[in-house]
Amino acid sequence: MNPKKELDNLSRSIYKLENSISSMENHLSQYKMNTVEINKSIMELNYRKEKLQNEVDDIQSQINFLASLRESQRPTEDDNNDIDERSLFDQMFGGTD
């Protein structure tokens, strides 16, 4: 083969490769974030996380309140003994004690 032709082919290949690398760098730069953008995104996510955590805490306190209310309305053992001593009719229709 002709050395001049080989050199031309090699030069064209290098040129294409350089263009390809340049194109890749431009493409990648679109996806890069600078430090300020990264910090802003982190702050926004932390803010959303805090809001959601507050909502979870509120829901948990409501659950705890309802659970304690349920427990306070359960009959005690003494109440159960009183009910057992009354007749079924008295239990159903509130007979006298």
N, C-alpha and C positions, 0 to 999 in steps of 0.2 A: 504494500500500500504506500501511497504517497505521504511523506511526513507532513507536508504542508496541509494536505487534506485532513489528516488525523488531528493536527493542531487546531484546524478550523472546527472540526467536529467536537473536539474537547472544549474549545472555547464556547461553542454554542451550548454544550451541556452544562458548563459552569454557569453561564449566563442564565439558563433556565432554572438551575438549582438556586441561584441567588434570588431570582424573582419569586420562586416558590417559597423560599425562606422568608423573604420580605412579606409576602402575602400571608404566610402563617403568623408572623409577628403582628401584623396589623389585625388579623382576626383574633388573636389571643388578647391583644390590648383592649378589645371591646369587653372582655369578660373580667378584666382585672379591676379591682376596687382599690382606691387609695385608703390610707389609714383613717381619714376622716369619715369616709363612707362606711367603712367597716365598723367604726366606733358608733356611728349613728344607728346603724342596723342593730348592733348589740343593745344599745340603750332602748330602742323601740321594742325589741323582743323582751327585754327585762321588764319594761313597763307593762306590756301585755301580760307577761307571766305574773306580775304582782297583782294586776287587776283580777286575773282569773283565780289566783290564790285567795284573794279577799272574798271572792264570790264563793269559793269552796268553804272557806271558814264560816261565812254566814249560813250556808246550807247546813254545815255540821252543827252549828249552834242551834238551829231550828230543829234538827233531828234530836239533839240532846234534850231540848226543852220538851218536845213531844214524848220522848221516851220517859222522862221523869214524870210528866203528867200522866202517862199511862200507868206507871208504877204507883203513883199516888191514888189512882182510882181502883186499883185491884183490891179485892176484898182481903182483909187480914184473916189470920187463922181463927181469931175470935168471931169474926163475922161469919166465917164458914160454919163454925160450931152452932151459932144461933140459927142459921138457915137449916141445918140438919135437924134441929130440935122441933122446928115448925112442920106442920103438915104440908103436903103438896098444895092443897087448896090455899092455905095461908101464904105459902111462898108465891103462888101465882096471882092471888088477888089481894094481897096485903092484909091478911087477917091480923087480929090484935095480938100483941105480945103479952 
